[in-house]
Amino acid sequence: MADLEGTPKFSHDKGIIEEKLEKDFPWWKIWKRRRYVVSILAFIGFFNIYSLRSNLSVAIIAMVENRTITLENGTTIYEQEFDWNSSQTGVLLSAFFWGYITTQLIGGILAERYGGKKLFGFGVFTTAVLTLFTPLVAKQSYAGLLALRIIEGIFEGVTYPSIHSVWARWAPPLERSRLATFAFAGSYVGAVVSLTLSGVIGDTLGWESIFYIFGVFATLWFFCWCFLIAESPSEDRFISKEELDYISKSLNKNDEDNRKVKHPWKEILTSMPFWAITCSNFSENWGFNTLLTQLPTFMNDVLNFNLTASGSLSALPYLAMSICTMLSGFLADMCLKRKYLNTTQVRKIFNCGAFISQTVFMLGAAFLMSAVGSTICLTLAVGLGGFALSGYGVNYLDIGPSHASVLMGISNTFATIPGMVSPTITGLIVQNGTADEWRIIFYIAAGIYLIGCIIYGCFASGKLQSWSLEAKLLKKNGGENNQTYVEDNDNVAFSENNEIKKI
């Protein structure tokens, strides 16, 4: 069976339901649309994920800086609270990803078996609790802190695969981009707030308070997530009948279908559209994690900013990325809903356009090496990556919705490698903190962005793949009332009683 375009055309009945939803619950009544409540709380969840992940990047500057101490006899000495060199700090910043890589695939499988909502919440909560113990463990030993960061990565590793299991149950196809990218934008807002406030908190309350404040906030979020969010629309006690019908009909499968998913491993692992997504995920994460963990240090070393300034200015790229991510989701869904472009075209244009822009501005930062020029270029290099989230970021749901959590798990296993390798490489290359050393780091990131762009542009697809559960259900004439809607290439088709007819 040929691969099928993943964006469905809604039936007349579904259109009526959608219109009724718009009339009864206008856009500003967010709390009445449960799928939007899921997206908002997922946004805050990702905010916590990245604030917990990135706060060490700023805290470590205060932890290893030379502090001026004046003794009683008037003698001035310089002292470090933690006598770690650049290689050791690089290893610490990458240690999180050593654990993170181990639970990507496992997280996808567990999410399908036990529920994405439960696993997502558990992953954030456990990381938050461990974060609260960071100051205590750091003061005991370097090895202890290293082990703690690895364990944090293990538990946080299940979060991204599990949220795709949530979207497979909650996100209507024509709203996938906006719901998913809005939630993902929380990651970058989390990085913005963490990098900005961590510097201020570290200067005023001490570096220990950075971990306490963000750890407590994430713990409080966990209880809200458990109480307000259900595993699927059919289990949600607050959802309206109209919204439940709308989501169920748009997905054309029920909870029983989700529980019967069997993964065609051979077909998945030989699927070029899937590997195109994986390569893009790897490329984006290389640039993103390089700057997430090292940008405060770069601004301190080369641009001579203090702790507060380094944290605040390091947040600018992620503020830009959060804005671009949310904007891209609405633009992508608009292009699909109004049929300006098909799914494959939307994914490729958004993804490749972002990567080309990131390549250009990363090279610009390498050449300029000035306070204003580098800040602008790095802000744009990271920020425009938000458009790629409407490319590869939601592409899993196009090619195999019921397999999305596992696809994300496999892909993110490879995409975690940059988080492990990049900070370590940076620590080995940047020994003296010179502009020339940092220039090499930016050249590497630019080259990887370009490679990712080429691979995705050649092999990506927005079509439902023949090995997916949805394609098999279509072949067997599955779906409610024996009706299934798909796009075959660029033409919309209607399948009823195993007969494909053009509309």
N, C-alpha and C positions, 0 to 999 in steps of 0.2 A: 504494500500500500504506500502511496506517495506520502511524503511529509506534508503536513497541513499547517497553514498559517494559524498562529495561536490566538488571534484576536477574533472573538465571535461576534456575529451580528445577532442582536436580540430580536426575539419574536415580537409580534404585536402585543401579546399578553404581557410580556416583560416590559415593553414600553409603557403600557398603561400603569403597571405597578410603579415604575420609576416616576412617572408623572404624578401619581398619587402621593408618593413619598415627598416629592418636591413641594406639593401643595400643603400637605399636612405638617411636614417638618421642614421649613425653610432652612437655608444653609447655616443661619446663625444659631439654630437650635441644635448645636453639636451634640449635646447630651442625649438627644432623641435618636441619633443615628449611631447605633452601637459600633459599627465598623469604624467610625471616626473616633470613638472613644478608645477603641483598641489601638488605633494608630497614635493617638495622643499619648497614651500611657506607655506605648512602645517607644515613642520619642523620648520620654523621660527615662525609660529604661536604658536606651542607648546613651543618653546623656550621662547616666551613672557609669556605664561600661567604660566610656572614654575618659571621664574624669578620674576614675579609679586607676585607669591604665597610665594616664599621662602625668599625674601629679608628681611622681618621682622625678620626672624630667626637670622640673623647676626646683623641687626640694633638694635635689642632689647638689645643686650649685651652692646652697647655703650649708649643706652638710660637709662639703670638702673645701670651702673657701678659707683663705688665711684670715683669721680674725686678729685684730689689734688688741692686745691686752697690756695694760699699764700696771706694773707691780707696785707694792707699797713704797719701795725705795725710789720710784720714779722711772725705773727701767721699762722700756717698751719692748715687748716681744710679740712674735706672730705665731699663732697656733691654729692647727686644723683639728676640728672635732673628730673627723674621720680621715685618716691618712691614706687615701686611695689615689692611685695614679689614673691616667686617662684610660688605660687598657682595662683596669678593674671597673671603672664606672661604665665603660662601654659594655662589659660583660653583664653588669647588673641591669642595665637598661634593656638588654636583649634577653635576659633570663626569663622574663614573663612569657616570651614566645616559645621557649623550649617546652614549657608545659602546654601552652595554647595549641601547639600543632598536634598534640597527642589525642585530643578529644574532638576533633572536627568531624570525622566520619562517624565516630561513636555517637556524638551528639545528634547527628542526623537520624541515625537508626533509632536511638532512644526516644527522640521527639515523635517519631511516627508510632512507636509502640505505646508510649506512656503519655504523650501529649506535649505539643510545643509550648503551650502556655505554662505548664508546670515546670518544664525544664529551663525555660528562659528565666523565669522568676528565681528558681533555685540557683542558677549560675550567677546571677547578679548578687543575690543575697549572700552567698558563701564568700564571694570576692570581697564584699563590703565588710564582713566580719573579719576576714583576714587582714584587710587594710587597717582596721582599728588596732591590730597588734603590731603593725610595722615599726613604730618608734621603739617599742620595747625590744623587739627582736633585733633591730639594727644596732642598738647599744650593747647587745650581747656579743654578736660576732658578725663578721662579713659573710661567712658561710651560711649562717642562719638566715640572714636577709636574702641571700641568693636562693636558698631553698624555699623561703616564703613566696618570693616572686614567681618561682616555677609552679608552686601549688596554686597560686592565684590564677596563673595562665591556664592550668588544667581545668579549673571550674568555669572560668570565663569562656573557655573554648567552645562550650556547648551553645552559647547564646545565638550566634549568627545562624548556624544550621537550624536551630529550633524555631526561630522567628519565621523562617520560610515555611515551616509546617503550619504555623498560625495563618499566614497569608493564603496558603493553599485551601484553607477552610473559610476564610473571612473575606478575601478580596475578589470582587467581581472583575472579570478580565479587563473591562474598559476603565477600571479604577486602580489597576495594579500599580502603575507607575506612581500616581500621586500618593496612594496610601503607603507604599513601601518606601519611597524616597523621603516622604515627610518623616517617617519613623527613623530612617537612616540619618537624616539631618541632625537628629538628636546627638549623634556621635560627635559631630563637628561643633555643635553648640557646647557640648560637654568639654571638648578640647579648648574652646574659646574661654569658657568660664573658669576651667581648671587652670589654664596657663595664666590667665589674668589675675584671678583671685589668689592663686597659690603664691605668686610673688609678693602680693600685699600682705597676705596672712603670714608668710614666712618672715617678712621684715618686721611685722608688728607683734605677732603672737608667738613666733618661733616655728621652725619647720615641722615640729611634731603636730601642731594644730592643723596643718594641711591634711593629714591623714584622718584625724579625728572628725573634722567637719564633713568631709565628703563621705566618709564611711557611715556616719549617722544618717545623712540624708538618703543614701542608697538603701539603708535598712528600712526607713520609713516608707519609701516607695514600694518596697516589696509587699508590705501589708495591704497597700492600696491595690496593687496588681492582683493579689490573691482574692480580694473581696469583690472587685468590680469587673473582672474579666473572666469570661467563660472559655472553655476549650474550643467550642464551636458555636455557631449561631443557634443551632437547635437546643443547646444546653444553656443558653443565656436567658435568665429569668426576667430581664428587663427589655428584651427586644420586642418590637412590634411585629404583628403578623405580616404586614406589608413588607417590611425589610427582610424578614426571614424568607418569605416567598421570593423576593427579588434576588437575594444572594443564592438561594438554592437553585432557582431556575437558571441563573446566569452561569453557574458552575456545572450544571447538568450531572451532578453526582451527589450521593448522600454520604453520611458518616460511615455507613457499612462499606462503601466503595473504598474509602480512605483506609479502613482497617484491613482490607484484602490486598493491599499493594504488594506486589512481588517485583523486585528490581531486576531487570535484564542486564546483569553486570557486563557481559561481553559487549552488548550493543552500546551501553553507556560509555565504556572505556575505549571504544573504537569510533565514537561519534565526534567528527571534526567540529560541529557547532559547539559541543560541550567543551572541547579543548581550547577553542577560540575564547570562550568565556573565561576559562581557567588562566590562560596566558594574560588576558586583560586584567584579571584580578591580581595576578602576580605583579604585573607592571605598576598598577595603581598603588598597590601596597608597598612597593619598593620606595617610590617617591614619598608617599604619605608617611610611612613609618620612619624613614630617614629624617624627615623634618620634624615629625612629632617628637622624637626622642632627642634630636640634636640641635634643633633651631635655637632654643635658649642659650645653649653653649656657644653656637656660632655667633650669635649677637653679642654675647659677652666677650668672646675671644677677638673677633675681627672688628665689630662695630663699636666695641667698648661701652656697651650699655650695662647699667647695674642690674641687680636682681629683679626689682620691680619693673623696670623698663623692658628687660629681656622677656619677662613673662607676658607683659601686656602686648608688646609688638609681635611676639611669637604667636599670639592668638589671632592676629589679623587674617592670616591665610585661612584659618578654620572658620572665622566669621564669614569670609567670602564664600567658602565652600558650603556652609550651611544654607546661605541664601541661594546659591546656584543649584544646590541639590533640590530644594523645595520648588524653585522656579522650573527646573527641568522636568520634574514630575508632572506638573500641570501642563506644560507645553507639549510633552510627549503624549499624554492622554488626549489633549485637544487635537493634535495631529491625527491620532487614530480615530477619535470619535467623529471628526468632521471629514475623515477619509482623505486628508491631504497626502498622507503617506501610508504605506502598509507597515506591518510590525517590523519586518526585517530592515526596511529603510530607516525607520525611526531609531532602532537600536544602533545601526551602523553610523548614522549621521551624528547622533549625540555622543557616541563613544569615541569615534575616530576624531571628530572635531575637538573634543576635550583633550585627547592625547597629543594631537599636533600642537595645540595651544600650549600645553604644559611643556612640551619639548622646547618650544621657542623661548618661553619665559624662563625656564630653568637655565638655558644657555645664556640668556640675558643677565641673570643673576651672577653667573660665573664670570662674565666679562666685566661687569660694572664694579662689584665689590665696594659699593659706597652705601652709606646709611640709608639715603633716600632711594636710590636706584635698586639696591638689593631687596629692600623691604617691599617695594612696589612689585618687582618681578616675582619674588617668592610668594607674595600674596596672590598674584594672578596665576602662578604656576600651580599652586595648591587649590585655589578657589575654583578655577574653571574645571577642575576634576569632578566637581559636583554634577556636571552634565553627564559624565560617564556612568553615574549610578542609574540613569535612565537608559543606559546601554546594557553593559554586562550585568549591572547590579540586579536587575529584575528579569534578565533573560532566562534564568532558570525556570521561571514560571511560564514562559512562553513555550519552551521546548518539551517540558515534562512536568506539569504542575504537581501531580501526586508524588513525584520523585524529587521535588525541589529541595527538601531538607537534606537528602542524601547527596544530591548534586552539589549543593552548597558546601556540604561537609568535605567532599573530595576536593573540590576546587579550593576551599579555604585552607586545606592541608598544605597545598603547594603555595598558596598566597601567604602563608604564615612564615615561610622560609625567609623572605626579606626582613621581617621583624627580628629574626634571629641573627641573620648574617650582616645586615646593613649597619647596625650600631657597632658591632664588633669590628667590621672593616673600617668604619669611621674612626674608631679608637686606635686602630693600627696605623692608619694613614695620617690622622691629625695628631701628631705628637707634640708640636710646638704651638698649635693654634694660629698658624700663619694663613694669609689669604690664599697662597698658592696651594696649600694642603686642602683647604676647603673647596677650592676650585675643582679639584679632581673629583670630589664627592658629587658636585653638581653635574659634572660631565657624565659620570656614570648613570645618574638618575635620568638625565635627558635621553641618553642612548636606550635605556630600558623602556622608557615611554614610547619611543619611536618604534621599537621592535613590536611592542604590544599593539600599537595602532595598525601596523602592517598585517599582523596575523589575524586580528579581529576583522579588519576590512575584507580580507580574502575568504575567511571561512565561517563567519558568524551567520546565524539564521534566527529569524523570529517565528519560524514555522514549528507547529506541533510535530515532534518526531515520531516516526512509525513505531518505535519501541515503547512509547509512553502508554500508561494505563488509559488515558483519555482517547488516544487513537484506537486502542483495542476495543474500548467501549463503543466507539463510533462504528467500528467495523461490525460489531455484534448488534448494532442498532440499539445501544444503551441510551440512557438518559430518560428523564421523566417524560411520560406520554409518547415514548418512542420518537422523540424529536431531538435532534442535535444540530447545532449551528457551527459552522467552521468557515474559514476562508481558505480556499484551495488556490494557491499562488496569489493572484491579485483579484480573483473573482469570488464573490460570496456564493456559497452553495447551501442548500437545505437538504438534510438527510431524513427521510421518513420511510420506514419499512424497507430499509436497505436500498432506497432509490435516491440518487443524487440528482437534484434539479436546480437549474439556474434561477435566481430570483430576478 
